Amino acid sequence: MKLKMVLKKFNNRLPIYLKKAPNILIQNLSLQLQQKITNKKQQRYLYHRLQLLDQLHRIDQYRYLWQSYLNLGSTSNLWP
């Protein structure tokens, strides 16, 4: 149960690029995709997908960190 709470707290933090002016972010995405994104529904969808992608990336980093700790502990015979 504590692990779920830690992951929940860990995932709720937004990176700076998602906190600052979403309009600028959508405008930059529009330039990168070379397609106008004027529909509010599309903008919300992209913004939400970016949040999910960021959470997935951070969870993968978190998992990799703990896996590396486990591997180091196992090779050093610190953990059973």
C-alpha positions in Angstrom: 0.0 0.0 0.0 2.9 2.4 0.8 4.4 1.7 -2.6 1.2 2.8 -4.4 1.2 6.0 -2.3 4.8 6.8 -3.1 4.2 6.2 -6.8 1.1 8.3 -6.7 3.0 11.2 -5.1 5.9 10.7 -7.5 3.6 10.9 -10.5 1.7 14.0 -9.5 4.7 16.3 -9.9 4.5 18.1 -13.3 7.7 19.1 -15.1 8.3 22.8 -15.8 7.5 22.6 -19.5 4.0 21.3 -18.6 3.5 23.9 -15.8 4.3 27.0 -17.9 2.0 28.4 -20.6 0.4 25.4 -22.3 -0.4 27.7 -25.3 3.3 28.1 -26.1 3.8 24.3 -25.8 0.9 23.7 -28.2 2.3 26.3 -30.6 5.7 24.7 -30.6 4.2 21.2 -31.1 2.2 22.7 -34.0 5.5 23.9 -35.6 7.2 20.6 -35.0 4.3 18.6 -36.4 3.9 21.1 -39.3 0.2 21.0 -38.7 -2.1 23.6 -37.2 -3.7 22.6 -33.9 -6.5 25.0 -33.4 -9.3 22.8 -32.0 -9.5 23.0 -28.2 -10.3 19.3 -28.0 -7.1 18.4 -29.9 -5.1 20.8 -27.7 -6.4 19.2 -24.5 -5.8 15.7 -25.9 -2.2 16.5 -26.8 -1.6 18.2 -23.4 -3.0 15.2 -21.6 -1.0 12.7 -23.7 2.2 14.7 -22.9 1.4 14.4 -19.2 0.9 10.6 -19.6 4.1 10.3 -21.6 6.1 12.2 -19.0 4.6 10.0 -16.2 5.5 6.9 -18.1 9.1 8.1 -18.6 9.5 9.0 -14.9 8.1 5.6 -13.8 10.6 3.9 -16.1 13.4 5.9 -14.7 12.3 5.1 -11.1 12.0 1.4 -11.9 15.4 1.4 -13.6 17.0 3.0 -10.6 15.6 0.5 -8.1 16.5 -2.4 -10.5 20.1 -1.1 -10.6 20.1 -1.0 -6.8 18.9 -4.6 -6.7 21.6 -5.7 -9.2 24.4 -3.9 -7.3 23.2 -5.4 -4.0 22.9 -8.9 -5.5 26.4 -8.8 -7.1 27.9 -7.4 -3.9 26.1 -10.1 -1.8 24.5 -7.3 0.3 21.0 -8.7 -0.3 19.8 -12.3 -0.5 
